Amino acid sequence: MGSWDADEKKPSNPRAMMAKVRSWIKKRTMKEKIGLGGSAAFSALLFLWFTIENHDNLFVTAELVHFAGIGVLVYKLTKEKSCAGLSLKSQDLTALFLAIRLYCSFVMEYDIHTLLDLLTLVATLWVEYMMRGPLKSTYSDELDTIKTWHVALPCCVLALLAHPGTTHNFINRVLWAICVYMEAVSVFPQLRMMQKAQVVERFTAHYVFALGVARFLSCAHWVLQIMDGDSFLLTALGSGLWPIMVLLSEIVQTFILSDFCYYYVKSFVEGGNIVRLPAGVV
């Protein structure tokens, strides 16, 4: 047997391959990049459909990813001793909808989601404590301008109009609707804050990207249930305003974060340690 040509047979350097991918993506037009992103999302959806037998597990996975994102914030605050770039308003809204959902879980459907919500709530409360206490001097208050009640109040009003039609107590049903709607828009103050700064450091970027992945998995659960022809879900979607609002909330959450996720992936492909956002994102 003859010897192999070292130049031809030696595997390509991963960094060189990544550089080629970056160069190729940079040359694509915006429409082509959007098409690539949509194709990737659709491919991921099909992958989940064929590989995960019980699609309810996607909800659990989404909550685990959210918890991991909060873990990134905990690491950031303890390592860098700074909360610069983080929105306290988003953390407040997150803690609020988690507290409501935790209460509803205890009185309506105690399960694994209850434990995950409890862990995530505890971690979120710790982040809030650090931002209001030891690391308050590093908080960018001038960029975090959206009022919490501007986000929370419309969610409360909407919950009175569209809420579950179950046999549970009326107040509990409205509270459950509030947490669903509030979760959909809780990240908005964070995105608005990043839009103003236009530069997002890596740990904050990792956290928001984790939220985007969690939202995609949660939304995928609903879409895959429909693709499976789930008779209960299809019946529920036609039974009133509430099921439709739940599905719309999942879609809204996913699209709210899609812009940032695009720039996050773009920054990663280009080898950057920070994410740069153009004016107008969000």
JOMOSUL-V774084 format. One record per run of one state. SS is the DSSP state (alpha for helix, beta for strand, coil for the rest). FROM is the first residue (numbers start at 1). TO is the last residue. If there is no record, write none. Layout:
BEGIN
<<SS & FROM & TO> <SS & FROM & TO>>
END
This chain:
BEGIN
<<coil & 1 & 5> <alpha & 6 & 9> <coil & 10 & 13> <alpha & 14 & 26> <coil & 27 & 29> <alpha & 30 & 51> <coil & 52 & 56> <alpha & 57 & 80> <coil & 81 & 87> <alpha & 88 & 108> <coil & 109 & 111> <alpha & 112 & 132> <coil & 133 & 135> <alpha & 136 & 138> <coil & 139 & 147> <alpha & 148 & 161> <coil & 162 & 169> <alpha & 170 & 185> <coil & 186 & 187> <alpha & 188 & 197> <coil & 198 & 198> <beta & 199 & 200> <coil & 201 & 201> <alpha & 202 & 227> <coil & 228 & 230> <alpha & 231 & 237> <coil & 238 & 240> <alpha & 241 & 269> <coil & 270 & 274> <beta & 275 & 276> <coil & 277 & 282>>
END
